[in-house]
Amino acid sequence: MSERAPDEHHHRARWLAGAAGLTAVGTVAGASVARSLGRRVLTEDPYAGEDFHLLDADRSSVVTTADGVPLAVREVGPLDAPLTVVFAHGFCLQMGAFHFQRARLAEQWGPQVRMVFYDQRGHGQSGTSDPDTYTVEQLGQDLESVLAVTVPRGPVVLVGHSMGGMTVLSHARQFPKRYPSRVVGAALIASAAEGVSRSPLGEILRNPALEAVRFAARYAPKTVHRTRGAARSVIGPILRAASYGDEKISPSVVEFSEQMMHSTPIATLVEFLHALEVHDESAALPVLARVPTLIACGDRDLLTPMEYSEAMAAQLGKSELMIVGGAGHLVQLEEPEVIDDALVGLVQRATPSKLVTLSRRVRDRVRPHD
């Protein structure tokens, strides 16, 4: 595990918070963050020709939640696969945040596993709703709606990144009887069981500019466009700078993740920020303790620092804790092979008797060439 001196970590966190505050009035921090990213971006882009829209061509459907919100769903793999893996994305992202997992794991698992991806409410191609519903508790209920429609029977493994991990926790707390009768495994990637007020993001959440935008989004929606720039200038730098670690990163991957962030509606951004601050799903941990669980994060994640992951792992006896050295918050985009391999391992642990042939496929894949 890569270590960072506490003083250095605290200094970088304070710089990020200060930079985000400066951007409320201008571009000083934006330029600073751009220079910071520039130092990390690769000159030669290994993903220059990558098609980041693979999911757009997959089987599509719409799941309507109990309160009438249409959720965009994509699937890959046969409907009668022995196992289904459902992915829930994070804050200000879309189902495409699992692009590399969809590309690699669909090929590796073949007909053994069906994968289901969906956009959370207010994100991507899914519908918006009343701001009062932008809560982690509601996201857990939305996940239950997705499961009821897309996976009415058979074992399921849940994978959540960031706010998606909180979605999984929320689901476990509200629907404990599903574990392990239906949900046989779970992955919490760059997530937290409790509010993130103690992270650098918490300092940003206390910025009065965000509360003003939140008020406008709720009570003066016709004027909210006037505050879009202010809100994005406050939160944008912290999201961009915390997305990736200090290692070199593909410019195409950075551009792809920023496109998802920029397309997020302003009401979604400010309301779910508040939800991330106040949520507490720690009661879900005893439920998740019933199934094999993967907990993964980057050691340079400033939004959900690794201390959050370590705390969850300490309460989950069947968990595997993976700290990815040099990676930031979007670890599944930054170090996809590490996360892919960990998910393969999770599925093997969660379904040892159902996927014997899958295990053989994995062994064949990793066998050294003669």
Secondary structure in CASP SS format (residue, H / E / C, confidence):
PFRMAT SS
TARGET T0000
AUTHOR 0000-0000-0000
METHOD secondary structure of the structure
MODEL  1
M C 1.00
S C 1.00
E C 1.00
R C 1.00
A C 1.00
P H 1.00
D H 1.00
E H 1.00
H H 1.00
H H 1.00
H H 1.00
R H 1.00
A H 1.00
R H 1.00
W H 1.00
L H 1.00
A H 1.00
G H 1.00
A H 1.00
A H 1.00
G H 1.00
L H 1.00
T C 1.00
A C 1.00
V C 1.00
G C 1.00
T C 1.00
V H 1.00
A H 1.00
G H 1.00
A H 1.00
S H 1.00
V H 1.00
A H 1.00
R H 1.00
S H 1.00
L H 1.00
G H 1.00
R H 1.00
R H 1.00
V E 1.00
L C 1.00
T C 1.00
E C 1.00
D C 1.00
P C 1.00
Y C 1.00
A C 1.00
G C 1.00
E C 1.00
D C 1.00
F C 1.00
H C 1.00
L H 1.00
L H 1.00
D H 1.00
A H 1.00
D C 1.00
R E 1.00
S E 1.00
S E 1.00
V E 1.00
V E 1.00
T E 1.00
T C 1.00
A C 1.00
D C 1.00
G C 1.00
V C 1.00
P E 1.00
L E 1.00
A E 1.00
V E 1.00
R E 1.00
E E 1.00
V E 1.00
G C 1.00
P C 1.00
L C 1.00
D C 1.00
A C 1.00
P C 1.00
L E 1.00
T E 1.00
V E 1.00
V E 1.00
F E 1.00
A E 1.00
H C 1.00
G C 1.00
F C 1.00
C C 1.00
L C 1.00
Q C 1.00
M H 1.00
G H 1.00
A H 1.00
F H 1.00
H H 1.00
F H 1.00
Q H 1.00
R H 1.00
A H 1.00
R H 1.00
L H 1.00
A H 1.00
E H 1.00
Q H 1.00
W H 1.00
G H 1.00
P H 1.00
Q H 1.00
V E 1.00
R E 1.00
M E 1.00
V E 1.00
F E 1.00
Y E 1.00
D C 1.00
Q C 1.00
R C 1.00
G C 1.00
H C 1.00
G C 1.00
Q C 1.00
S C 1.00
G C 1.00
T C 1.00
S C 1.00
D C 1.00
P H 1.00
D H 1.00
T H 1.00
Y C 1.00
T C 1.00
V H 1.00
E H 1.00
Q H 1.00
L H 1.00
G H 1.00
Q H 1.00
D H 1.00
L H 1.00
E H 1.00
S H 1.00
V H 1.00
L H 1.00
A H 1.00
V H 1.00
T H 1.00
V C 1.00
P C 1.00
R C 1.00
G C 1.00
P C 1.00
V E 1.00
V E 1.00
L E 1.00
V E 1.00
G E 1.00
H E 1.00
S C 1.00
M H 1.00
G H 1.00
G H 1.00
M H 1.00
T H 1.00
V H 1.00
L H 1.00
S H 1.00
H H 1.00
A H 1.00
R H 1.00
Q H 1.00
F C 1.00
P H 1.00
K H 1.00
R H 1.00
Y C 1.00
P C 1.00
S C 1.00
R C 1.00
V E 1.00
V E 1.00
G E 1.00
A E 1.00
A E 1.00
L E 1.00
I E 1.00
A C 1.00
S C 1.00
A C 1.00
A C 1.00
E E 1.00
G C 1.00
V C 1.00
S C 1.00
R C 1.00
S C 1.00
P H 1.00
L H 1.00
G H 1.00
E H 1.00
I H 1.00
L H 1.00
R C 1.00
N C 1.00
P H 1.00
A H 1.00
L H 1.00
E H 1.00
A H 1.00
V H 1.00
R H 1.00
F H 1.00
A H 1.00
A H 1.00
R H 1.00
Y H 1.00
A C 1.00
P H 1.00
K H 1.00
T H 1.00
V H 1.00
H H 1.00
R H 1.00
T H 1.00
R H 1.00
G H 1.00
A H 1.00
A H 1.00
R H 1.00
S H 1.00
V H 1.00
I H 1.00
G H 1.00
P H 1.00
I H 1.00
L H 1.00
R H 1.00
A H 1.00
A H 1.00
S H 1.00
Y C 1.00
G C 1.00
D C 1.00
E C 1.00
K C 1.00
I E 1.00
S C 1.00
P H 1.00
S H 1.00
V H 1.00
V H 1.00
E H 1.00
F H 1.00
S H 1.00
E H 1.00
Q H 1.00
M H 1.00
M H 1.00
H H 1.00
S C 1.00
T C 1.00
P C 1.00
I H 1.00
A H 1.00
T H 1.00
L H 1.00
V H 1.00
E H 1.00
F H 1.00
L H 1.00
H H 1.00
A H 1.00
L H 1.00
E H 1.00
V H 1.00
H C 1.00
D E 1.00
E C 1.00
S H 1.00
A H 1.00
A H 1.00
L H 1.00
P H 1.00
V H 1.00
L H 1.00
A C 1.00
R C 1.00
V C 1.00
P C 1.00
T E 1.00
L E 1.00
I E 1.00
A E 1.00
C E 1.00
G E 1.00
D C 1.00
R C 1.00
D C 1.00
L C 1.00
L C 1.00
T C 1.00
P C 1.00
M H 1.00
E H 1.00
Y H 1.00
S H 1.00
E H 1.00
A H 1.00
M H 1.00
A H 1.00
A H 1.00
Q C 1.00
L C 1.00
G C 1.00
K C 1.00
S E 1.00
E E 1.00
L E 1.00
M E 1.00
I E 1.00
V E 1.00
G C 1.00
G C 1.00
A C 1.00
G C 1.00
H C 1.00
L C 1.00
V H 1.00
Q H 1.00
L H 1.00
E H 1.00
E C 1.00
P H 1.00
E H 1.00
V H 1.00
I H 1.00
D H 1.00
D H 1.00
A H 1.00
L H 1.00
V H 1.00
G H 1.00
L H 1.00
V H 1.00
Q H 1.00
R H 1.00
A H 1.00
T C 1.00
P C 1.00
S C 1.00
K C 1.00
L C 1.00
V H 1.00
T H 1.00
L H 1.00
S H 1.00
R H 1.00
R H 1.00
V H 1.00
R H 1.00
D H 1.00
R H 1.00
V H 1.00
R C 1.00
P C 1.00
H C 1.00
D C 1.00
END
